Amino acid sequence: MIARAIVCGLMGAARLIELAISRRNIQGNAESAEGEWSRRTFPLIVALHTGVITGTLLRGRRVRLPWLLLLIAAQPLRAWALLSLGRNWNARGAVASDMDVVTTGPYALIRHPNYAVVVVELAALPAAFGLGRLAAMATLANIVLLKIRIRDEEGLLFQVPAYARHFRNKRRFLPFLF
């Protein structure tokens, strides 16, 4: 129970910190556009993350070490992606009109490394505490929401010529698959 409370507390705190950073980044950027579907799905994404973290905290069982290690291993990748984007990153999928296209770090390889980490996290957190059904349902819901959101977000991003040039032939999540 203590390990589960610590892990869920850290995951929840990380999401809250990310929301604060996201708000600061959006306010600090020039005018930004947010697609209609990104705007519509954002509350659902927040609810999904909240439900997975809370559900894991309240219903989880003893730790499954391989899943916990996968969850922990994903965190440096998240940090690398967010630090690479700097002030360009936000949780809403908003695209600033004066955006600098980031082509370094994980963005040299794929379009959406942070979304790839989110997929891992929402599966690994409940699985790490024996909640396989929650992991499967969260993964399916997350895939549906991300599919809608990414299509909307990329519609804005590909209007930026430098983004289109760099990312036209890059994969979304894994450099050599899908």
Accessible surface in RSA format (square Angstrom, percent):
REM  Atomic radii and reference values for relative SASA: ProtOr
REM  Chains: A
REM  Algorithm: Lee & Richards
REM  Probe-radius: 1.40
REM  Slices: 20
REM RES _ NUM      All-atoms   Total-Side   Main-Chain    Non-polar    All polar
REM                ABS   REL    ABS   REL    ABS   REL    ABS   REL    ABS   REL
RES MET A   1   146.97  76.1 107.10  70.9  39.87  94.9 103.02  87.6  43.95  58.2
RES ILE A   2   134.69  76.6 131.41  97.9   3.28   7.9 132.95  95.7   1.75   4.7
RES ALA A   3    50.42  46.4  43.15  66.6   7.27  16.5  47.46  66.8   2.96   7.9
RES ARG A   4    25.35  10.6  24.96  12.7   0.39   0.9   1.29   1.8  24.05  14.6
RES ALA A   5    40.59  37.3  32.95  50.8   7.64  17.4  33.35  47.0   7.24  19.2
RES ILE A   6    99.11  56.4  92.13  68.6   6.98  16.8  98.41  70.9   0.70   1.9
RES VAL A   7    23.69  15.6  22.91  20.7   0.79   1.9  23.63  20.5   0.06   0.2
RES CYS A   8     2.37   1.8   0.92   1.0   1.45   3.4   1.27   3.2   1.10   1.2
RES GLY A   9    42.10  51.9   0.00   N/A  42.10  51.9  36.36  99.8   5.74  12.9
RES LEU A  10   120.07  66.9 114.81  82.1   5.25  13.2 115.32  81.0   4.75  12.8
RES MET A  11    14.68   7.6  14.49   9.6   0.19   0.5   4.38   3.7  10.31  13.7
RES GLY A  12    18.86  23.3   0.00   N/A  18.86  23.3  18.28  50.2   0.58   1.3
RES ALA A  13    44.49  40.9  39.09  60.3   5.40  12.3  42.35  59.6   2.14   5.7
RES ALA A  14    32.01  29.4  26.64  41.1   5.37  12.2  31.28  44.1   0.73   1.9
RES ARG A  15    27.94  11.7  27.21  13.9   0.72   1.7  25.56  34.9   2.38   1.4
RES LEU A  16   124.35  69.3 118.53  84.8   5.82  14.6 118.89  83.5   5.47  14.7
RES ILE A  17   104.59  59.5 101.95  76.0   2.64   6.4 104.59  75.3   0.00   0.0
RES GLU A  18    20.46  11.7  20.46  15.5   0.00   0.0   9.20  17.8  11.26   9.2
RES LEU A  19    50.68  28.2  48.54  34.7   2.15   5.4  48.54  34.1   2.15   5.8
RES ALA A  20    52.46  48.2  46.42  71.6   6.04  13.7  47.15  66.4   5.32  14.1
RES ILE A  21    63.95  36.4  62.59  46.6   1.36   3.3  63.87  46.0   0.08   0.2
RES SER A  22     3.42   2.9   3.42   4.6   0.00   0.0   1.61   3.4   1.80   2.5
RES ARG A  23   141.16  59.3 136.67  69.7   4.49  10.7  49.92  68.2  91.24  55.3
RES ARG A  24   120.16  50.5 115.53  58.9   4.63  11.0  59.65  81.5  60.51  36.7
RES ASN A  25     1.28   0.9   1.02   1.0   0.26   0.6   0.08   0.2   1.20   1.2
RES ILE A  26    44.81  25.5  39.37  29.3   5.45  13.1  39.83  28.7   4.98  13.5
RES GLN A  27   137.68  77.0 104.74  76.5  32.94  78.4  45.33  96.5  92.35  70.0
RES GLY A  28    57.49  70.9   0.00   N/A  57.49  70.9  24.73  67.9  32.76  73.4
RES ASN A  29    33.66  23.2  18.10  17.5  15.56  37.5   2.36   5.7  31.30  30.3
RES ALA A  30    47.32  43.5  26.95  41.6  20.38  46.3  42.18  59.4   5.14  13.6
RES GLU A  31   149.58  85.9 131.99  99.9  17.59  41.9  53.09 102.7  96.49  78.8
RES SER A  32    44.72  37.8  12.64  16.9  32.07  73.9   5.20  11.1  39.52  55.4
RES ALA A  33    47.77  43.9  41.10  63.4   6.68  15.2  46.83  66.0   0.94   2.5
RES GLU A  34    37.26  21.4  21.58  16.3  15.68  37.3   6.98  13.5  30.28  24.7
RES GLY A  35     9.21  11.4   0.00   N/A   9.21  11.4   9.19  25.2   0.02   0.0
RES GLU A  36    85.27  49.0  80.34  60.8   4.93  11.7  28.81  55.7  56.46  46.1
RES TRP A  37   123.47  49.5 123.47  59.8   0.00   0.0  98.93  52.7  24.54  39.8
RES SER A  38     0.02   0.0   0.02   0.0   0.00   0.0   0.00   0.0   0.02   0.0
RES ARG A  39   119.69  50.3 115.43  58.8   4.26  10.1  51.87  70.9  67.82  41.1
RES ARG A  40   131.10  55.0 115.00  58.6  16.10  38.3  42.98  58.7  88.11  53.4
RES THR A  41     4.38   3.1   4.38   4.4   0.00   0.0   4.38   5.9   0.00   0.0
RES PHE A  42    24.11  12.1  24.11  14.9   0.00   0.0  24.11  14.6   0.00   0.0
RES PRO A  43    79.31  57.8  70.23  64.0   9.08  33.0  74.46  61.5   4.85  30.2
RES LEU A  44   101.24  56.4  98.23  70.3   3.02   7.6  98.57  69.2   2.67   7.2
RES ILE A  45    18.35  10.4  18.35  13.7   0.00   0.0  18.35  13.2   0.00   0.0
RES VAL A  46    52.59  34.6  49.67  45.0   2.92   7.0  52.46  45.6   0.13   0.4
RES ALA A  47    60.08  55.2  47.28  73.0  12.81  29.1  53.24  75.0   6.84  18.1
RES LEU A  48    28.74  16.0  21.73  15.5   7.02  17.6  28.09  19.7   0.65   1.8
RES HIS A  49    19.51  10.7  19.51  13.6   0.00   0.0  15.18  15.6   4.33   5.0
RES THR A  50    76.81  54.6  72.34  73.3   4.47  10.6  59.86  80.4  16.95  25.6
RES GLY A  51    37.53  46.3   0.00   N/A  37.53  46.3  32.64  89.6   4.89  10.9
RES VAL A  52     1.95   1.3   1.55   1.4   0.40   1.0   1.55   1.3   0.40   1.1
RES ILE A  53    21.50  12.2  21.50  16.0   0.00   0.0  21.50  15.5   0.00   0.0
RES THR A  54    60.03  42.7  58.69  59.5   1.34   3.2  44.16  59.3  15.87  24.0
RES GLY A  55    17.11  21.1   0.00   N/A  17.11  21.1  16.55  45.4   0.57   1.3
RES THR A  56     0.00   0.0   0.00   0.0   0.00   0.0   0.00   0.0   0.00   0.0
RES LEU A  57    56.72  31.6  56.18  40.2   0.54   1.4  56.18  39.5   0.54   1.5
RES LEU A  58   128.75  71.7 100.07  71.6  28.69  72.1 102.35  71.9  26.41  71.1
RES ARG A  59   177.96  74.7 164.35  83.8  13.60  32.4  47.13  64.4 130.83  79.3
RES GLY A  60     9.55  11.8   0.00   N/A   9.55  11.8   0.00   0.0   9.55  21.4
RES ARG A  61   131.84  55.4 122.92  62.7   8.92  21.2  64.88  88.7  66.96  40.6
RES ARG A  62   184.33  77.4 169.59  86.4  14.74  35.1  77.82 106.4 106.51  64.6
RES VAL A  63    56.13  36.9  47.20  42.7   8.94  21.5  47.20  41.0   8.94  24.2
RES ARG A  64    79.35  33.3  76.00  38.7   3.36   8.0  28.96  39.6  50.39  30.5
RES LEU A  65   102.17  56.9  99.12  70.9   3.05   7.7  99.12  69.6   3.05   8.2
RES PRO A  66   103.12  75.2  91.25  83.2  11.87  43.2  96.30  79.5   6.82  42.4
RES TRP A  67   108.49  43.5 107.81  52.2   0.67   1.6  81.33  43.4  27.16  44.1
RES LEU A  68    21.90  12.2  21.90  15.7   0.00   0.0  21.90  15.4   0.00   0.0
RES LEU A  69    97.14  54.1  94.09  67.3   3.05   7.7  94.40  66.3   2.74   7.4
RES LEU A  70    78.98  44.0  74.70  53.4   4.28  10.8  78.32  55.0   0.66   1.8
RES LEU A  71     4.16   2.3   4.16   3.0   0.00   0.0   4.16   2.9   0.00   0.0
RES ILE A  72    96.85  55.1  95.56  71.2   1.29   3.1  95.88  69.0   0.97   2.6
RES ALA A  73    60.57  55.7  45.26  69.8  15.31  34.8  53.64  75.5   6.92  18.3
RES ALA A  74     4.39   4.0   2.40   3.7   1.99   4.5   4.24   6.0   0.15   0.4
RES GLN A  75    55.78  31.2  52.11  38.1   3.67   8.7  43.23  92.0  12.55   9.5
RES PRO A  76    86.46  63.0  75.45  68.8  11.01  40.0  82.09  67.8   4.37  27.2
RES LEU A  77    92.90  51.7  91.99  65.8   0.91   2.3  92.02  64.6   0.88   2.4
RES ARG A  78    14.28   6.0  14.28   7.3   0.00   0.0  11.26  15.4   3.02   1.8
RES ALA A  79    45.52  41.9  39.81  61.4   5.71  13.0  45.52  64.1   0.00   0.0
RES TRP A  80   117.87  47.3 113.42  54.9   4.46  10.5 100.07  53.4  17.80  28.9
RES ALA A  81     0.00   0.0   0.00   0.0   0.00   0.0   0.00   0.0   0.00   0.0
RES LEU A  82    31.95  17.8  27.53  19.7   4.42  11.1  27.75  19.5   4.20  11.3
RES LEU A  83   145.92  81.3 126.54  90.5  19.39  48.7 127.75  89.7  18.18  48.9
RES SER A  84    29.14  24.6   5.66   7.5  23.49  54.1  10.15  21.6  19.00  26.6
RES LEU A  85    36.71  20.4  32.61  23.3   4.10  10.3  32.66  22.9   4.04  10.9
RES GLY A  86    36.01  44.4   0.00   N/A  36.01  44.4  32.69  89.7   3.32   7.4
RES ARG A  87   128.64  54.0 123.07  62.7   5.57  13.3  58.53  80.0  70.10  42.5
RES ASN A  88    37.08  25.6  20.94  20.2  16.14  38.9   4.85  11.7  32.22  31.1
RES TRP A  89    20.64   8.3  19.09   9.2   1.56   3.7  16.12   8.6   4.52   7.3
RES ASN A  90    16.94  11.7   5.49   5.3  11.45  27.6   0.04   0.1  16.90  16.3
RES ALA A  91    22.29  20.5  13.33  20.6   8.96  20.4  18.87  26.6   3.42   9.1
RES ARG A  92    69.39  29.1  69.39  35.4   0.00   0.0  22.28  30.5  47.11  28.6
RES GLY A  93     3.22   4.0   0.00   N/A   3.22   4.0   3.18   8.7   0.04   0.1
RES ALA A  94    12.03  11.1   4.12   6.4   7.92  18.0   4.12   5.8   7.92  21.0
RES VAL A  95    13.53   8.9   9.34   8.5   4.19  10.1  10.91   9.5   2.62   7.1
RES ALA A  96     7.70   7.1   3.15   4.9   4.55  10.3   3.15   4.4   4.55  12.0
RES SER A  97    90.48  76.5  47.20  63.0  43.27  99.7  49.67 105.8  40.81  57.2
RES ASP A  98    89.49  62.7  65.96  65.7  23.53  55.6  40.96  96.4  48.54  48.4
RES MET A  99    36.52  18.9  18.31  12.1  18.21  43.3   5.46   4.6  31.06  41.2
RES ASP A 100   109.24  76.5 103.62 103.1   5.62  13.3  28.18  66.3  81.06  80.8
RES VAL A 101    34.80  22.9   7.86   7.1  26.94  64.9   9.02   7.8  25.79  69.9
RES VAL A 102    24.82  16.3  15.51  14.0   9.30  22.4  19.34  16.8   5.48  14.9
RES THR A 103    51.08  36.3  42.06  42.6   9.02  21.5  14.37  19.3  36.71  55.5
RES THR A 104    91.01  64.7  88.26  89.5   2.74   6.5  73.93  99.3  17.08  25.8
RES GLY A 105    23.83  29.4   0.00   N/A  23.83  29.4   9.77  26.8  14.06  31.5
RES PRO A 106     7.92   5.8   7.87   7.2   0.05   0.2   7.92   6.5   0.00   0.0
RES TYR A 107    12.12   5.7  12.12   6.9   0.00   0.0   9.38   7.0   2.74   3.4
RES ALA A 108    41.53  38.2  34.38  53.1   7.15  16.3  34.38  48.4   7.15  18.9
RES LEU A 109    95.78  53.3  88.88  63.6   6.90  17.3  91.04  63.9   4.74  12.8
RES ILE A 110    14.42   8.2  14.42  10.7   0.00   0.0  14.42  10.4   0.00   0.0
RES ARG A 111    39.71  16.7  35.38  18.0   4.33  10.3   0.00   0.0  39.71  24.1
RES HIS A 112    11.41   6.2   8.52   5.9   2.89   7.4   4.27   4.4   7.14   8.3
RES PRO A 113     8.96   6.5   7.88   7.2   1.09   4.0   8.39   6.9   0.57   3.6
RES ASN A 114    17.11  11.8  16.94  16.4   0.17   0.4   7.79  18.8   9.32   9.0
RES TYR A 115    26.58  12.4  26.30  15.0   0.28   0.7  22.01  16.5   4.57   5.6
RES ALA A 116    20.75  19.1  16.77  25.9   3.98   9.1  19.45  27.4   1.30   3.4
RES VAL A 117     6.71   4.4   5.67   5.1   1.04   2.5   6.62   5.8   0.09   0.3
RES VAL A 118    13.34   8.8  13.34  12.1   0.00   0.0  13.34  11.6   0.00   0.0
RES VAL A 119    43.15  28.4  42.80  38.7   0.35   0.8  42.97  37.3   0.18   0.5
RES VAL A 120    47.22  31.1  43.20  39.1   4.02   9.7  47.12  40.9   0.11   0.3
RES GLU A 121     1.36   0.8   1.14   0.9   0.21   0.5   0.96   1.9   0.39   0.3
RES LEU A 122     5.72   3.2   5.72   4.1   0.00   0.0   5.72   4.0   0.00   0.0
RES ALA A 123    20.68  19.0  20.68  31.9   0.00   0.0  20.68  29.1   0.00   0.0
RES ALA A 124     0.01   0.0   0.01   0.0   0.00   0.0   0.01   0.0   0.00   0.0
RES LEU A 125     1.51   0.8   1.51   1.1   0.00   0.0   1.51   1.1   0.00   0.0
RES PRO A 126     0.00   0.0   0.00   0.0   0.00   0.0   0.00   0.0   0.00   0.0
RES ALA A 127     9.37   8.6   6.11   9.4   3.26   7.4   7.37  10.4   2.00   5.3
RES ALA A 128     0.00   0.0   0.00   0.0   0.00   0.0   0.00   0.0   0.00   0.0
RES PHE A 129     2.25   1.1   2.25   1.4   0.00   0.0   2.25   1.4   0.00   0.0
RES GLY A 130    10.81  13.3   0.00   N/A  10.81  13.3   6.83  18.7   3.98   8.9
RES LEU A 131    18.06  10.1  15.38  11.0   2.68   6.7  18.06  12.7   0.00   0.0
RES GLY A 132    45.94  56.7   0.00   N/A  45.94  56.7  33.91  93.1  12.03  26.9
RES ARG A 133   203.39  85.4 193.00  98.4  10.39  24.7  71.48  97.7 131.91  79.9
RES LEU A 134    41.44  23.1  39.51  28.3   1.93   4.9  39.56  27.8   1.88   5.1
RES ALA A 135     9.89   9.1   9.56  14.8   0.33   0.7   9.89  13.9   0.00   0.0
RES ALA A 136    54.14  49.8  44.88  69.3   9.25  21.1  53.45  75.3   0.69   1.8
RES MET A 137   115.71  59.9 110.05  72.8   5.66  13.5  75.95  64.6  39.76  52.7
RES ALA A 138     2.19   2.0   0.13   0.2   2.06   4.7   1.96   2.8   0.23   0.6
RES THR A 139    30.10  21.4  29.63  30.0   0.47   1.1  28.41  38.2   1.69   2.5
RES LEU A 140   118.39  65.9 117.84  84.3   0.55   1.4 118.08  82.9   0.31   0.8
RES ALA A 141    39.74  36.5  30.64  47.3   9.10  20.7  38.84  54.7   0.89   2.4
RES ASN A 142     0.72   0.5   0.72   0.7   0.00   0.0   0.06   0.1   0.66   0.6
RES ILE A 143    84.97  48.4  82.29  61.3   2.69   6.5  84.04  60.5   0.93   2.5
RES VAL A 144    89.59  59.0  87.45  79.2   2.14   5.1  89.49  77.8   0.10   0.3
RES LEU A 145    19.25  10.7  19.25  13.8   0.00   0.0  19.25  13.5   0.00   0.0
RES LEU A 146     8.46   4.7   8.46   6.1   0.00   0.0   8.46   5.9   0.00   0.0
RES LYS A 147   121.71  59.4 112.98  69.3   8.73  20.8  70.36  63.3  51.35  54.7
RES ILE A 148    57.41  32.7  54.86  40.9   2.55   6.1  55.71  40.1   1.71   4.6
RES ARG A 149     6.58   2.8   6.58   3.4   0.00   0.0   0.05   0.1   6.53   4.0
RES ILE A 150     2.76   1.6   2.76   2.1   0.00   0.0   2.76   2.0   0.00   0.0
RES ARG A 151   144.86  60.8 138.01  70.4   6.85  16.3  63.07  86.2  81.80  49.6
RES ASP A 152    31.45  22.0  22.07  22.0   9.39  22.2   8.13  19.1  23.32  23.3
RES GLU A 153    22.56  13.0  22.56  17.1   0.00   0.0   0.00   0.0  22.56  18.4
RES GLU A 154    10.79   6.2  10.15   7.7   0.63   1.5   6.42  12.4   4.37   3.6
RES GLY A 155    40.09  49.4   0.00   N/A  40.09  49.4  34.84  95.6   5.25  11.8
RES LEU A 156    37.58  20.9  34.42  24.6   3.16   8.0  34.57  24.3   3.02   8.1
RES LEU A 157    13.88   7.7  13.88   9.9   0.00   0.0  13.88   9.7   0.00   0.0
RES PHE A 158    67.17  33.6  51.56  31.9  15.62  40.6  52.14  31.6  15.03  43.0
RES GLN A 159   136.11  76.1 107.73  78.7  28.38  67.6  44.75  95.3  91.36  69.3
RES VAL A 160    37.97  25.0  36.49  33.0   1.48   3.6  37.97  33.0   0.00   0.0
RES PRO A 161    90.64  66.1  83.95  76.5   6.69  24.3  90.04  74.3   0.60   3.7
RES ALA A 162    38.03  35.0  33.86  52.3   4.16   9.5  34.32  48.3   3.71   9.8
RES TYR A 163    12.22   5.7  12.22   7.0   0.00   0.0  11.79   8.9   0.43   0.5
RES ALA A 164    19.85  18.3  19.85  30.6   0.00   0.0  19.85  28.0   0.00   0.0
RES ARG A 165   157.53  66.1 138.00  70.3  19.53  46.5  64.23  87.8  93.29  56.5
RES HIS A 166    52.19  28.5  37.41  26.0  14.77  37.8  27.52  28.4  24.67  28.7
RES PHE A 167     2.85   1.4   2.85   1.8   0.00   0.0   2.85   1.7   0.00   0.0
RES ARG A 168   141.69  59.5 124.09  63.3  17.61  41.9  51.82  70.8  89.87  54.5
RES ASN A 169   135.50  93.4 101.94  98.5  33.57  80.8  39.25  94.5  96.25  93.0
RES LYS A 170    58.20  28.4  53.15  32.6   5.05  12.0   9.47   8.5  48.73  51.9
RES ARG A 171   114.82  48.2 111.67  56.9   3.15   7.5  13.39  18.3 101.43  61.5
RES ARG A 172    87.11  36.6  84.20  42.9   2.91   6.9  16.43  22.5  70.67  42.8
RES PHE A 173    60.76  30.4  57.89  35.9   2.87   7.5  57.89  35.1   2.87   8.2
RES LEU A 174    76.27  42.5  75.92  54.3   0.34   0.9  75.92  53.3   0.34   0.9
RES PRO A 175    46.26  33.7  34.88  31.8  11.38  41.4  34.91  28.8  11.35  70.6
RES PHE A 176   176.86  88.5 151.64  93.9  25.22  65.6 155.43  94.2  21.43  61.3
RES LEU A 177   104.16  58.0 101.18  72.4   2.98   7.5 103.67  72.8   0.49   1.3
RES PHE A 178   188.26  94.2 128.65  79.7  59.61 155.1 153.47  93.0  34.80  99.6
END  Absolute sums over single chains surface
CHAIN  1 A     9890.3       8447.9       1442.5       6765.8       3124.6
END  Absolute sums over all chains
TOTAL          9890.3       8447.9       1442.5       6765.8       3124.6
